[in-house]
Amino acid sequence: MGVGKIGLVLGLIFTLFSCSEVEQAKIQPGEIFKDIDGNPINAHGGGILLHEGTYYWYGEMKQGETWRVPYLDWECYRCNAGGVNCYSSQDLVNWKHEGVALAAAKIDLTHDLHTSKVIERPKVIYNDKTQKFVMWMHIDSEDYQCARAGVAISDTPQGPFTYLKSMRPNASMSRDMTLFKDNDGKAYHFYSSENNKTMHVSLLNDEYTAPSGKYKRILEMESREAPAVWKHKGQYYMISSGCTGWSPNPAQISICDSVMGDWKTVYDPCEGLDADKTFTSQSTYVLPNPNRKGEYIYMGDRWNKTNLEDSRYVWLPMTFEKGKAKITWHKEWNVN
């Protein structure tokens, strides 16, 4: 074979590999996300932990029949609590199922994690001092009247996590929530409180397993939920949704110069198809895009209230233009 033909063959092989990598890097918001075994990813209301070069995605396992709680006058759709799933990835696109990080309790009806209860919005951060992985989540009763936060710990990111307890942090209701770990190692718990009318931000103790006692009421009487918090160029940002049950609504960005400062809600960052409904999704997490400095990835859930297991994921690129966050709809996009 001549040198020219060899070069042509090598070029074709390189092109095929390049095309394969591009295909694998594509994200299609609202379509079924599958793991590397071809199974639908089951990790709703999730969050991401980056640890030693690997991404871990934790989320609610929703399986089986969905039903509406008959004695409530609002659309409370439920399926049995399945615990918390964990997936791992090197590129944020190809995900391996690591198993159930925190299992539901199937026998003890009084246990916080019993399948009849609510286990939502799990988030995990790593404590450098204790070398423990710490998970917080929303724990509730079927009718959402308990309004508590649960805590679990593990020696490894994939678990299994050991459940410690639940509480009403700072003696306050706690429903939709997220965690934020700052550059100085301090960790904070953001949660919808006061019947979802006001958000609270609570500094955690050194072990990240309980409130420190220092907290602040923010976004007073704004009725915000589904918080996701990140830091950009020294300023703190939060995206959240309104309180309209399973129905999507406009997202809002809130900003502050310090975590425990005076947060101000300033604008809706969404542009494009169904932007006024946050692309028919609800925020759950925001993480830096490792391939594009200064840009982020918005993670949202597209809830299917009558078939919660078939709820989808809406991941979209977030950029900053003239100091303002912007999330634009893409039917398909590439993380690279």
N, C-alpha and C positions, 0 to 999 in steps of 0.2 A: 504493500500500500504506500502510495506516495506521501510526501510530507504534507502536501495540500489537503489530501483526503483525511489524513490523521487529524489535522487541525480542525477540519470540518466536523468530524465525528466528535472530537473533544468539545467543540463548541456546542454541538447539539446536546451532549450529555450535561454540560454546564447549564444550558438553558432549561433543560428538563428539571434539574435539581433546583434551579432558581425559581421556576414556576411552582414547583411543589412547595417550596418554603413560603412563597407569596400566598398560595392557597391556604396553607396552614395558619397564616398570620391574619386571615380575614375574620372580622366580627360582623355578624348580621343581627342587629338589634331586633328583639321581638321574635326571632326564630328559635327553634329548640337548640340549646347548647348541649353538646354531647361530650362525654369523657372519652378517653383514648380507647375504651372498650366498646364504644358505640352506644352507651346507655345515656339517657337524658340526665343532665346534672340536676341534682335535687338539693339545692342550697339557697333557700329563699331568705329574704331579709338579711342578707349576708354581709360579711366584712372580710378584708384581706390583711394578712400578716406577712411581711417580708422578713425572712430569717435565714441568715447565712446563704444568701443567693437564691433561695427558693421561696416562691409565693404559696401561701396556704389560704384557701378560701373556705370559710366556715359559714354555714347557713342552716336554716330550719329544714328538717326533713318533713315533707308533707306527702302522705301516702293514703290511698284508700278513698272511701266515699266522703263526699262533702255534704254537710247538711246545715240547715238554718236552725238556730236555737229558737224553739217555738214560743217560749214565754217572754221574749224580749221584743220591744216595739221598734227596734232598729235592725238593720240587716246584719246580724251577727252570724256569719257563716263559719263553720268549723270543720276540721277533720282531726282525727286522732293525732296527738302530739307524738312525733316520731323521734325526737331528740335532735342532735346537731351533727350534720355530716361534715367531713373534711375532705378537700381535694388539694392536690399539689401541682405546681407547674413551674417551668423555668422561663416561660415566655408569655404567660397570661392568656394563652389561647389553647394549648394542649394540656388538658387536665387529667390527672390520675386520681381515682377514688381511693383515698387512704382509709376509708371506713367510717364508722360512727365514732366521732370524737367524744360525744356525751350521750349516753343511752337514756331513753325514756324508761320510767318505772312501770312495770306491767301488773304488779300485784297489789302494792300498798296504795290504796285509794287516797290516803292522806298525804302522800309524798308530793313535793312541789313538781316533780318531773313525771307524775303519772300521766298516762296517755289521755286522760280526760281533761287535763289542765292545758294551759297555754305556755308554750316555750317559743319566744320570738326574738328576733334581731340579735343573735349572738355576735359578740365582738371579742377578739383576743389580742392582748398585748403581752410583750415579754418584759419581765422584771430582771434587769441586769444584776441587781444585788442578790436576790434570792435564787436566780436562775430558774424561775418558774414561769410557765405560760399561764396567764390568768384570763379567764373567760367571764364576761358579764353578759346577762341576758334579761329580757323582760319575762317575768313569771306572773301568771295570772290564773284566775278561775275561769270557768266557761263563760260566765257573764261579765268578765272583765272588772270585777269589783275589788279584787285583792290588790291590784296595782303595786306589785313588788319588783325588786331587782334581785336576781340570783347570781351567785358567784361559784366558780369551779376552778381548779388548778390542775396542772399536769407538768411532768418532767420533760415531756417531748411535745413538739408542736402538733403532731397528729393524734395525741391522746393515747389511751383513754384519760379523760379528765375526771377528777374526783370532785363531786359536788359538795360544797361546804355549807351553804345556807342561803336564805333569802331575807330581805329586809325592806322596810320602807326607808330609803336613805334620808337621813336628817329628819326623820319622822314625817316624810312627805310622800305622796303618791308618786309612783314611777312606772311609766308605760313605755312608749317608743323611746329608744335610747341609742347612744353610741359612746365609744371611748376615744380619747385623744391623748397621746403621749407626746410631750413637748421635748425639745432638744436638750433641756436640762434634766431629763429623766422623770419629771413630775407627770403624773397621769390624772386625767379628769374624766368624770362621768357626766354626760349631758343627758337629760331625760325630761320628757313631757310630764308635767305635774299639775296639781290643782285642777283635776278633771280636764286635763289637756289645755287649760286656759293659759298657763304660764310655763315657760321652760326654766329648768334649774341647771346650773353647772356646779359640780361638787368636786373639790380636790380630794383625791384618794390618799389613803395612808401609804407609808413607805413600801408595804408589801402589795399594794394595789388590791387588797381583798376587802376593804371596808372604807366608808367615808372617813375623812380626817376630822370632820366637824366644821370645816370651812366651806361654805357654799354661797351662791348668789342667785337671786331670782332675776331672770333675763327675759326679754321679749314678753313683758307683762301684758296679759289679756290679749295676746295676738293669736292664740289658738293655733300653734304650730306643732307639728309632729314630724317623725321620720328624719331626725337630724343627721347630717354627715358633716364632719369638721376637718379642716386642713389648714396648713400654714403656707403662705406664699409671700416671699420677699418681706418677711418680718411682720406681716399682718395676718390676722386670723379670720377665716371665712367659715360660714356655715350655710349649707343649702338645706331647706326643709320644705315640707308640704303643709297645706291647710288640712283641717280636720273634716273630711267629707266621707268617712267610712272607706269602702272599697273603691269609690269613684275617684278618678284622677282629677287634679286641680292644678292651678298655676304654682310653680316653684317660686321660692324667694331666696335671695342671697342676703345674709346678715353679715356684718363685718365688725371687727373690734381690734384695738391696738394691743390688748392683753386678754388672756383667757377669762380672767375674772373681772373684766372691765364692763363698760356699758355698751352692749351690743345694739346695733342699729340695723333694721331691715331696710334695704335700699332698692333692690330691683329684681326683676325676673330675668335670668340669664339665657332663657331658651329661645331659639330661633328655628323656623322651618315648620314642617308638617306637624300639626297638633302641638305646637309649642305652648299654646294656652292651657294644655293639659299635661305639660311636662312629658310630651311624646307618649301619652297614655301610660305613664309610669309613676312610681313614687320612689324618691331617693332612699338609698340605704348606705352608700359609701362613696368616697372620693379618694383616689390614690394617684401618685405621680406616675406619668407615663415614662418608663425607663428609657425609651428610645428617643424622646423629644424633650429636651431640657426646658423647664418652665411651663410644660403642658401637663394636663391631668386626664384621668379617665373617670367619667361619671358612671356610677353603678346604680341602676334602678330596678324595681320589680314591676312587671305588668301583671297585676293580680287578675286571676280568673276566679271570681268569687264563688261560682257554682261548681267549679272543679279546680280546687286549690292546687292539686298536684300538677296541673297543666299550666300553672302560672309561669310566665316567661321572664327573661332578663333583658333589660335595655341598657347596654353599655355604649357610651358615646364619648368622643374626644371633647375635652374642655380646653379652650385657649384663653389667653388674656390679651385684650386690646385696649390700649390707653387706660390700663389699670382696672378694667372691668372684665369679669369672668363671662365667657360666652360658650354655650353648649349648642351645637348645630346638629340638626337631624341628618343622618346618613343612613340610607338603606343598607349600605355595606361599607366597611372601612378597614384599613390595615393598621395594626398597632405599630408597624415599623415605618 
